[in-house]
Amino acid sequence: MQEVRRALGDEPADKESELQCINRYRTAMQAKAALMVVDDVWRAADLKPFLAESLRSRLLFTTRDASIAAAVGAEEHIAELLTLEQSRGLLGQ
C-alpha cells in the first residue's frame, strides 16, 4: 500500500500503522483521477484496503471467485477465453 501511495504522489510517514496507511491512501484517492488495477484477488479481505470513495477514480480487479465481487458490491463482468481463431483475429486488428 505504501508503494501505491508513492505512485500517487503521497509519501508515507515513518512508523505509520496499517490503518493509517490505508486511510491516507483513501484520502489521496479522493483527489485523484486514477485507475487502480488489482490482479488475481483470492480473498475479499485482500481487496478491501483498496476500496476508496472517489468521483474520478475507479478500481478494477480480477478474480476467479464471483463471491468476491458480491462481497464488495462490484459490478461483475465475465471474460471468457477466446478461441484460437478469435485470438488471431484480435491480434490481426
Stockholm file with secondary structure:
# STOCKHOLM 1.0

chainA/1-93         MQEVRRALGDEPADKESELQCINRYRTAMQAKAALMVVDDVWRAADLKPFLAESLRSRLLFTTRDASIAAAVGAEEHIAELLTLEQSRGLLGQ
#=GR chainA/1-93 SS CHHHHHHTTCCCCTTCCHHHHHHHHHHHHHTCCCEEEECSCCCHHHHGGGCCCCSSCEEEECCSCHHHHHHTTCCCCCCCCCCHHHHHHHHHC
#=GC SS_cons        CHHHHHHTTCCCCTTCCHHHHHHHHHHHHHTCCCEEEECSCCCHHHHGGGCCCCSSCEEEECCSCHHHHHHTTCCCCCCCCCCHHHHHHHHHC
//
